[in-house]
């Protein structure tokens, strides 16, 4: 099974994926964004710029790699990745589903104000790249709702969201025995790990 966690930049995808992975045995987190970083660093400068999601090669690489992992790996693949463009959605998730791959696609919904508050906790300002893409993400998600499971995260925690995903996709989670301090440390570690200094 594949659990695809979608949402605007700053919606909590990465933290949700990390928490789901922590509580779900035999699971693996795959980040399609890293394929974009690989392409940027290994392609000629003249063709490596721009949004890598708009490049056919990025979509093809991820489709093929995810399909391979699904066939070879006997656990649950957790994929936190923002896909707001319908073409990107169809060329990866749509094609996987056509191939008979089970992809439970979740959109973590939140309003603009909530997302901005979350971005501020990541030290991103209102004019950051992520903040500038809030509206285009929200519009794009409207076109994907009929093929997705939407979760309102405006007032729910990451832990509530993970429980909802598990219940909806029928996943058996390990009992959560973490303390508030342990949870805070884990969230900080995940956030630090995903800081992009050189992309």
C-alpha positions in Angstrom: 0.0 0.0 0.0 1.1 3.6 -0.6 0.0 6.4 1.7 0.5 9.7 -0.2 0.3 12.7 2.1 -0.4 15.9 0.1 -1.0 19.4 1.2 0.2 23.0 0.8 3.8 23.7 1.8 3.8 24.1 5.6 0.7 21.9 6.0 2.5 19.3 8.1 3.2 16.6 5.5 6.7 15.8 6.6 5.9 15.7 10.3 2.8 13.6 9.7 4.8 11.2 7.6 7.5 10.9 10.2 5.0 10.2 13.0 3.1 7.7 10.9 6.4 5.9 10.1 7.4 5.9 13.8 4.1 4.1 14.7 3.8 1.8 11.7 5.9 -1.2 11.6 7.4 -2.3 8.2 7.1 1.1 6.6 9.4 3.4 4.6 9.2 7.1 3.9 10.1 8.1 0.3 10.6 11.7 -0.6 10.1 12.4 -4.3 11.6 15.9 -3.9 15.1 14.4 -3.6 14.8 13.2 -7.2 14.4 16.9 -8.1 17.5 17.9 -6.2 19.4 15.1 -8.0 18.3 16.5 -11.4 19.2 20.0 -10.5 22.7 19.0 -9.4 23.4 16.7 -12.3 21.9 18.5 -15.3 23.4 21.3 -17.3 22.7 24.7 -15.8 20.8 25.8 -18.9 18.1 23.2 -18.4 18.2 22.5 -14.6 16.3 25.5 -13.4 12.7 26.1 -12.6 10.1 23.9 -10.8 11.3 20.3 -11.2 7.7 19.1 -11.0 7.1 20.7 -14.4 9.8 18.5 -15.9 8.6 15.2 -17.5 11.8 13.5 -16.5 11.1 14.1 -12.8 7.6 12.7 -13.0 8.8 9.7 -15.0 11.6 8.9 -12.5 9.2 9.0 -9.6 6.5 7.0 -11.3 9.0 4.3 -12.2 10.8 4.2 -8.8 7.6 4.2 -6.8 6.2 1.4 -9.0 9.4 -0.6 -8.5 9.4 -0.1 -4.7 5.7 -1.1 -4.5 6.4 -4.3 -6.3 9.6 -5.2 -4.4 8.9 -3.9 -0.9 6.4 -5.7 1.3 5.7 -2.9 3.6 3.8 0.4 3.5 5.3 3.3 1.5 4.7 6.7 3.0 5.1 9.6 0.5 4.9 13.2 1.7 4.8 15.4 -1.3 2.9 18.4 -2.5 1.2 17.8 -5.9 -1.2 20.6 -6.8 -0.9 20.3 -10.6 -3.3 17.9 -12.1 -0.8 16.8 -14.8 1.7 15.9 -12.1 -1.0 14.0 -10.2 -2.1 12.0 -13.3 1.4 11.2 -14.5 2.4 9.7 -11.1 -0.6 8.8 -8.9 -3.0 8.4 -11.8 -0.7 6.0 -13.7 0.1 4.0 -10.6 -3.6 3.5 -9.9 -4.1 2.4 -13.5 -1.4 -0.2 -13.0 -3.4 -1.6 -10.1 -1.2 0.1 -7.4 -3.2 1.0 -4.3 -2.5 4.7 -3.5 -4.5 6.2 -0.6 -4.1 9.9 -1.4 -4.6 12.3 1.5 -4.8 16.1 1.3 -4.1 17.8 4.6 -6.4 20.8 4.4 -5.9 24.0 6.2 -6.8 27.7 5.6 -4.3 30.4 4.6 -4.0 31.8 8.1 -3.3 28.4 9.7 -0.6 27.6 7.0 1.0 31.0 7.6 1.2 30.3 11.3 2.8 27.0 10.7 5.3 28.5 8.3 6.2 31.1 10.8 7.2 28.3 13.2 9.6 27.2 10.5 11.0 30.8 10.5 9.5 31.4 7.0 8.1 34.9 6.4 4.9 35.9 4.7 6.8 36.5 1.4 8.6 33.2 1.4 8.4 30.8 -1.5 6.1 28.5 0.4 3.8 31.4 1.4 3.6 32.6 -2.1 2.3 29.2 -3.3 -0.5 28.8 -0.8 -3.3 30.0 -3.1 -2.1 28.0 -6.1 -2.0 24.9 -3.9 -5.5 25.4 -2.5 -6.9 26.0 -6.0 -5.1 22.9 -7.3 -6.4 20.7 -4.5 -10.0 21.7 -5.4 -9.5 19.8 -8.7 -8.2 16.7 -6.9 -10.7 16.3 -4.1 -12.8 13.8 -5.9 -9.8 11.5 -6.1 -8.5 12.1 -2.6 -9.3 11.8 1.1 -9.4 15.2 2.6 -8.5 15.8 6.3 -9.2 19.2 7.9 -6.1 19.9 10.0 -7.0 23.5 11.1 -7.7 22.4 14.6 -6.2 18.9 14.8 -2.7 17.8 15.8 -0.3 15.7 13.8 -1.1 12.8 16.1 -4.9 13.2 15.4 -4.1 13.2 11.7 -2.1 10.1 11.9 -4.9 8.3 13.8 -7.3 9.4 11.1 -5.1 8.1 8.3 -4.6 4.8 10.1 -8.4 4.4 10.7 -9.3 5.3 7.1 -6.6 3.1 5.4 -7.0 0.3 8.0 -3.5 0.4 9.4 -2.5 -1.1 12.7 -0.4 1.5 14.6 2.0 0.7 17.5 0.8 2.1 20.8 2.0 5.6 21.3 4.1 5.7 24.5 6.0 8.9 23.8 6.1 11.7 26.3 5.4 15.3 25.3 9.2 16.0 25.6 10.0 13.0 23.4 7.5 14.2 20.8 8.9 17.7 20.8 12.4 16.4 20.4 11.3 14.2 17.5 9.5 17.0 15.7 12.5 19.3 16.1 14.8 16.6 14.7 12.6 16.0 11.7 12.4 19.8 11.0 16.2 20.2 11.2 16.7 17.2 9.0 14.6 18.7 6.3 16.1 22.2 6.3 17.3 22.8 2.7 20.4 24.9 2.7 21.8 24.0 -0.7 19.1 23.0 -3.2 
